[in-house]
């Protein structure tokens, strides 16, 4: 069972989040332009092992649509403030998917003493190229002029493995609903955060906690080579590549994803209660 919650941040916006129960905490940070509903299969299946906390980043889901630009520092601090507000026991495990991974790197740089392990999924360490930055600006302009649905139309076919996009209509429509619910402010703010995020490559060698890297074999947004490079550079890393999954392995192959997380939690000494 999960509850929908809201809390007032000091900065005067209301942040929404989903929470499960009193166990070691797993923080799940969603990607772009998504929200905590990305994590439904994890909120359902991992709650026997951990207290799952899945915020909606500012501008996304049920969190307030405050105007950007955002930064990954801001997004990491929003998550840190939420965990502080909830007074969770430390250390905890942090999992970020794609943009959530960019935030997880920043979270680790800021709060490493509180982190027991990291799960990096469908993400990369490097910063945007000049071309990538220009594309962020083009997409922000598209969101401003044509609304969030135009962004969804552009991104949706690339979010899933081609086979899943063609065959799993229910998943496609679920995802469309999640993406369309993001505010224009959230889309534009997050695009700025991703465009200007720091390069985390130098952080990889400094990660002194165990890391699980999970990547979809058919990810069309971030190639699996990025995950392999991170696995080589992080001292204590294990890589799980999930077949028949694209950019959202936790949704496309939830059992394989959750099994990899449960094995990792076991490695960290966190067992089912
Ligand atoms: C995401 O899925 O969070 C974004 O697509 C990542 C990115 O565009 O770099």
Boltz pocket constraint, residues with backbone or C-beta under 6 A from the ligand:
constraints:
  - pocket:
      binder: B
      contacts: [[A, 30], [A, 31], [A, 32], [A, 33], [A, 97], [A, 98], [A, 99], [A, 100], [A, 122], [A, 194], [A, 221], [A, 247]]
      max_distance: 6.0
